[in-house]
């Protein structure tokens, strides 16, 4: 027989850890906005057109939408009763979630546009970085990080150079290759989360799930294992070749959706 006091304490600690993870994700959203703002100040020095906002702030917009979506899933699968979800509040939650889906797909397009944008860099016939400093070009340091070229730092840049006239930025060959790879990892990561989201949406829609044969649930569960493995692979790649913030953010999102999966499991057990 389980000790009720011990069980209550275990659940309380689980909830504390869960909400700490949620809080950390909110803090990460602020950090991504800071990084995007600094990068956009170099890439869009002549002004940021409205149509390109998603390219300049894709991580910020994406993270904010996912945080809202996560909290909506938490409300629907853990905090609110089925009776409350049948009232207008349920319609509001579903409406907000649909809006988040639109923003997340929009952010995916931003990641894709950013990755394709690195193809605009071409080898330059002017190997002297100081000549580009005079033209007020910026130097690509790593993905989403730029440094203004000036007389103090241009002399130390001696490798093969690539230039993007459109964004007025310069990149060394090795930096450009690594930034391009990280940008495509962003695309894969974003697309994989969209697939996980689609499967999770089926999980919280019992009426929709009944339209599928029983074997669909088994395939869905195994597919999610594979998709989470892809996310974990992207996190490890960021940990080795990217920034700690990207690695830490990916780890937190995996943890957060493990909590949501657990909520769904407990919720399904209570269904008649």
N, C-alpha and C positions, 0 to 999 in steps of 0.2 A: 504493500500500500504506500502511495506517495504521501510525503509530508506536505500538507497544504501551505505551511509557512515557507518551507524551502522552495516549493514550486512558485509561490508568489514572488519571492526574492529573485528567482531565476528569470521570471518573465519581466520583472522590473528592470533588472540589469540588461536584459536583451533590448528592452525599449530604450533605455538610456543610450546604449551603444548605437542603436539605429538612428536616433535623433541627432546624435553627435556627428554621424556620417552625413546626414542631411544638412546639418549646419555647415560642415566643412565644404560641401558642394556649393552652398550659397556663397561662401567666402571665395571659392575658386572662381566663381562667375565674375566676381569683382576683380580678381587678379587677371583674368583673361581680358576683361574690358581695358584694364590699364595697359597690357601688352599691345592690344589691338590699336589703342589710341596712339601709342608711341610709334608703332609701325606705320599707321595711316598718315602720320604727320610727315613721314619721309616719302612714302609712295604717292600720296595725293597732295603734294605741296601746293598745287595750283587750285585746290578745292576738290572735295569729294562729291562727284555727281550722285544724285539719288539712286540711279540705276546700279551703281557700283558699291552701294553701302554694304551689301551682303559680302562682297569680296574683301572689303576692308575690315569688317567686323563679324565675319562668319563664326569664329569660335565663341565670341561673346553672345551673339544672337542664338546660336545653337545651344549653348550651355544654359542660358536663361530659360529658353523654351523647355528644355529637358528637366530643369529644376521644377518648373511649374507643373509639367506633366507628371513628374515623380510624386509631387505632393497630391495631385488629383487622384492618382492611383492609390496612394496611401489612404486618402479619405474614402474612396469607393470600396476598397478591399479590407479595410481594417477599422476605420473610425466611425463610419456611418452605417446605420442599419439598413436592411433591404427595404423596409417600409419607408424610410426617409428618402431613399434613392428613387422611389416611385413618385415622389412629390416634385414640384417645380425645381427643387435643388438638384435633382438628378439630371434634369434637362440642362441646367446651367453648367454642371460639371461636364456633361458630354459636349456641350457647345464650346466650352473653353478647351477641352481636349482636342476637338476637331481643329480649332484655331492653332493650337500648338503643333499639330501634325503638319499644317500648311507651312508654319515657320520652319520646322525641322527639315522638310523637303526643300524649302527655299535655302536653308543653310547648306544642305548637301550640294545644291547647285553652286553655292559660293565656294565650297571646298574644291569642287571640280573645276570651277573657273580659275581659282588660284593655282591649282596644279598645272592646268593647261597654260597658264600665264608664264610659267618658267620656260616654256618652249619659245617665248619671244626673245630670250637672250641669244645673242649671236656673237661669235668671235670678233674681236675688234682689231682693226689694223693699227690702232694707236695703243701700244703696250705700256705707255707711261701713265700711271694712275694720276700723277699730278696734273696732267693735261686735262683730265676729267674733273679734277678738283676745282680747276678754274671755272668750269662750266656748272659748278654747284651740283654735281652728282653725289649720290649717296652710295655707300658700300654695303652690300648684303653680308651680314656677319653670320647669321643662321636664319632658319625659317622664322618669319615675322619679326626679325630684328635687323635694324639698319643703323649705320653710323655715318654721320656727315663727313665727307672727304674734305680734308684741309691740308695745308702745307706741313703740318706736324705729323700726320699719319700716312700720307700718300707715298712717301719715299720708301717705306718698308714693304710695299706691295709689289712683288717682283714676279709672281707666277703668271700663268696664262689668264688673260682677262676676257670676260664676256660682258656685253653691255645690252641694256634694255632701254632703248631711246624713249619708249612710251612712258615708262615710269621714272626715267632718268636715274637709273641705278646701275651699279657696276658690281660684278661678282667674280671672285677667283674660281677657277675650274672645280677644285675639290669642294668648295663651299656650295657652289651651284648644284653639283651632283647630289650632295647630301640633303640640301634643302628640297630639291625636287623629289627625292625618295620619301622624305618625311611628309611632304605635301600629298603624295599618293597614298601614304599610310593613313593620313587624315580622311581621304576619300573612302578607302576600304573600311575604316572604322565607322564612319558615318553611315555608309550603306549597310553595314552589318547590323548596326543598331536599329535601322529602319526595319530590317527583316525580323529582328527580335521583337520589335514593337508590334508588328503585324500579328505575330503568333501570340503575343501576350494579350492583344485586343480580343482574339478569339477565346482566350482562356476566361476573360471576364464577361463574356457574352454567352451564357448557357443556352439561350435560345438559338444562337447561331451555331454553337457546337453540336446541337442535336441534329442539324442538317447533314453532318458528316458521319461516316461510318466509325465504328469504335477504334479501328486501327489508325485513324487519323491522329488521335490523341497521342498514341505511341510514337508515331513519326514526328509529330510536333515536338514532343519532349526531347527526342534524340537530336532533332535538328537544332534545338536551342543549345544542347550541349556542345555541338559543333560550332555554333555561332559564338558562344561564350569563349570557346577555345581560340577563335580568331581574334576576339577582343583582347584576350590575355596575351596573345602573340604580339598584337600591336602595342600593348602596354610594355612588354619586354623590349621591343624594338626602341620605343621612346626612352626607356630606362638606360639603354646602352648608347644610343646615338642621338637622342633628343634631349629634352629638358626634364628636370625632375618634376616640374609642375604638370606636364603632360602625363608622365608616368603615374604620379600621385592621383591625378584626376581620373585616369582610367581605372585605377585600383578602387577608388571610392565608388565609381559608377557600377562596377561589378558587384561590390558589396551591397550597394543600395538596391540593385535589382534582385539580388539573392533574397533580400528582405521582402521585396514585392512578390517574388515567386512563393515565398513562405506564406505570405498573407493570402495569396490566391489558393494555395493548398489548403490552408485552414478554412477559408471561406467556402471552398467546394465541399469540404467535409460536412459543413452545416446545411448545405442545400438539401431540400427534400428529394 
